[in-house]
Structures are given as C-alpha cells and as structure tokens.
Amino acid sequence: MSSERKTDVARMRNNPVKRLRGGRRYFARLKERAATFEVDLGPLQWYDLWHQHFDWHEYAQRCHRYRRQHLEALFTAFRRVLQQASEAGRPVQVFVSIAPESEPGQDALYVHTPNPNGTPFPHSFERVNWQAAPPMFIRSFVDEEPWEVGALEQDGSTWWIVRAR
C-alpha cells in the first residue's frame, strides 16, 4: 500500500465519515442536474470565465466516494456544454478546473467567450504543464476522451485543468 493511501486510511480511521443524511436523494438530484445542465450560448450572450461548482456544501471533503460522485456530475455537465459549444457556431472555451484534495468544493466547470470586459479570449492557460500525468482519480474520467489534461502549480498545490483538444 502506498504511503499516500496509508495516510488516507489513517485519516479516515481517526476522523470517521459522518453519513450524509438524505445522501441518495442528494446525489440523484446532482446527477439529474448534471444530465440536464445547459448554458445559453446564443449570439448575444458572453461569458468572462464564468464557472459553476457542483459541490456547494463541500460534501466531497467527507470522503473520496463523495468527491467521485461530484466529479462524475462535473464531467457529465462538461460533456453537455462541449456539445452545446460545438453547436453554437461561435468561439467558446469550455474547461474543467479540479482543485487540490484539500479544496474539493472548488472543482468547477468554466465557460469563456469573447467578452466586453476585456478579459483575453481565448484564455491562455499560462503556467499550465500539459505534459504532466494526471492522478488516478482524474484518469478514470479522461482516459477514453479526446481531452487534454494539464497541471497548474499554485501556492504549493496542484490544480488540474481539463479541456478539449
């Protein structure tokens, strides 16, 4: 067992996960929300790095299983918005930002278009290392997809970016 896994197991033993009351219902609604997620990409709409979090209550901090379910919702919505963007007939950037393990509530889906605020389009992703190998918990979502995964080192933590090629 790796030392990282041993640490996770020890932390869970010392800090048992309190069962999420109404969890089945919560995760069913989360899954439904992701499956029907839409962004208005009409010709008059613009987005300045607009983003949507799927874990408002930070339940993903409780255990890896909860984070995985939130990431499943995030990637379901990502696929939907990528499809909407391809049908929009205008330039749209769609990407996912996956936060460090200590901040899972910050995982988000981003939409960016040319905008009147002056924020550069397309977003440049400076400092993102597109050659970095993603960790296992991300690989299971991206391995069979035509996406690019990169790492962004920030304040001693690694953030992961997923975007269409």
Residue pairs with C-beta under 8 A, 6 or more apart in sequence:
1 9
8 64
12 63
17 62
17 63
18 62
20 26
20 59
20 62
20 66
26 59
27 69
30 54
30 69
30 70
30 73
31 69
31 72
31 73
31 76
33 54
33 73
33 77
34 54
34 72
34 73
34 74
34 76
34 77
34 80
35 76
35 80
37 52
37 76
37 77
37 80
37 81
38 80
38 81
38 84
39 47
39 81
39 84
39 111
41 84
41 85
41 88
41 90
41 92
41 113
43 90
45 113
46 113
46 114
46 115
46 116
47 92
47 111
47 112
47 113
47 115
48 112
48 115
48 117
48 119
49 110
49 112
49 119
49 123
50 110
50 111
50 112
51 97
51 108
51 109
51 110
51 111
52 77
52 108
52 109
53 105
53 106
53 107
53 108
54 70
54 73
54 74
54 77
54 107
54 108
54 109
55 67
55 70
55 104
55 105
55 107
56 105
57 105
58 104
58 105
59 66
59 70
60 66
60 67
60 70
60 104
60 105
60 107
61 67
61 104
61 105
64 137
67 104
67 137
68 137
70 104
70 107
71 98
71 107
71 137
71 138
71 141
72 141
74 96
74 107
74 108
74 109
75 96
75 141
77 109
78 94
78 96
78 109
78 162
81 94
81 109
81 111
82 94
82 164
85 92
85 94
85 111
90 113
91 113
91 114
91 121
91 122
92 111
92 112
92 113
93 110
93 111
93 112
93 113
93 121
93 122
93 123
93 163
94 109
94 110
94 111
94 112
94 163
94 164
95 109
95 110
95 112
95 123
95 161
95 162
95 163
95 164
96 107
96 108
96 109
96 110
96 161
96 162
96 163
97 106
97 107
97 108
97 110
97 159
97 160
97 161
98 107
98 138
98 159
98 160
98 161
98 162
99 105
99 106
99 107
99 159
100 157
100 158
100 159
102 157
103 157
112 119
112 121
112 122
112 123
113 121
114 121
115 121
125 150
125 161
125 163
127 152
127 153
128 150
128 151
128 152
128 161
129 150
129 151
129 152
129 153
130 148
130 149
130 150
131 150
132 149
132 150
132 151
134 142
134 149
134 151
134 160
135 160
138 149
138 160
138 162
141 162
142 149
142 162
146 164
146 165
147 162
147 163
147 164
147 165
148 162
148 163
148 164
148 165
149 160
149 161
149 162
150 160
150 161
150 163
151 158
151 159
151 160
151 161
152 158
152 159
152 160
152 161
